[in-house]
Amino acid sequence: MADIMDKLQKIKEIGKSTKEKQQFINVSEVFYIWEIMVAKLDMLENIQISENFIDDVDLRYISGKVVDVLQTGIVDMEKIMTNYGVPFPARPPAGVNTTISLQHITDKDIYQSLFESVQSFFPILASGYMQGSSPKVIKTIKNHLLLTMEVHELLIEYGKLKGYFNPPPVYNA
């Protein structure tokens, strides 16, 4: 259904200026697009810094998967922002490299940071989805919510495998 509505919205927007297209998006959606974009850029910058300290090959792979999801989300949000004339937030540097080796930052610390960062996206994405009325915005946020869920599952399984995941207590009635 969202695909059909998305196509109808695209047809309605044909030939319209950026200013005219703004009638198809509400202020709440603009807020959540901005908020999602800022959160993704902040998380990307933190991961770029953390990647310098990862020792485990598997964690490096998972970190790469998280970066891929973030970059996909950034590109998709940029398309919407450009389409509707929403200003862009400041971008982090393209890469953050350091030659410093810190013994205090362990793979477990980096895992916890990644896990908590991914979890922090759920409220933003869910709220943006619930507040959406534009099919294009709803579809984009829904796709990112699903990608975030997949990365979250990957992080949980990796955490269990390495003993980094802190499971909730077992329920005994």
Secondary structure, 3 states (H helix, E strand, C coil): CHHHHHHHHHHHHCCCCHHHHHHHCCHHHHHHHHHHHHHHHHHHHHHHHHHHHCCCHHHHHHHHHHHHHHHHHHHHHHHHHHHHCCCCCCCCCCCCCCCCCCCCCCHHHHHHHHHHHHHHHHHHHHHHHHHCCCHHHHHHHHHHHHHHHHHHHHHHHHHHHHCCCCCCCCCCC
